[in-house]
Amino acid sequence: MTPRPGRVRVLGIALLLTAVFDVLALLVFLRGTPVFFAAFMFVGQGLFVIAVLLLLGAVLADLRAKQLL
């Protein structure tokens, strides 16, 4: 079994962080309690920013690996 490249692992982590962000957003949408809203605002926004940065890094690494950048 061949190991996955680092850019694939980074992409998987970005997808996982985005899924956690979506779950927090769904909780705020369904039950708008102050606890869920505070968790979404403090944790969710940071997770989304990290996920976007990881996605950008994975895309750039893939473009460099294929010598398109």
N, C-alpha and C positions, 0 to 999 in steps of 0.2 A: 504494500500500500504506500503510495507516494504522499509525502506531507503536502498540505495545502500551502500556497504562497501566503506571505504576510498580508498582502493587499486583500486577499479573500477573507482572512480572519478579521481584518479591520472592518470590512464591509459587513460581515456578520454581526460584529459588535455594534455597529451603527444601526443596523436593523433592529437589534434587540433593544437598544436604548430608545429608538423611535416607538417600538411596541409598548414599552413601559410608559412613555409620554402619552400615547394614545389611551392606555388604560386609565391613567390619571385624569385625562380630559373627559373620558366617558363617565368616570365617577363624579366629576364636577357637574357634568350635564344631567346625569340621572338624579343625583342627590346633592343638591347645592349647599351642603353644610359648610360652616366655616373651617372645619378641620380639613376637608377635602380640598377646599379652595386654597387654603394656606399651603397645603402640600403641593398642589399643582403650581402655585405661583413661585414657591421657593425651590422645589425639586424639579418639577416638570420643565420649566423654562431652561434651566441649566442643562438638563438631559438633552433637550432638543438642540441647543447650541452645540454641545459636544458631538451629538450625532451628525449634525450638518458638517462640522469641521472634519470628522472622521470620514464622512462620505466624500468630501472634497479631496482629502488626502488619498483615499483609495482610488478615486478616478484619476488623479494626477499620476499616481504610481503605476496604474494600469496603462496610461498613455505613454509614460516613459518606458515601460517594459516592452511595449510594442513599437517603440521608436517613432511615435507619432508626435511627440512633443520635444 
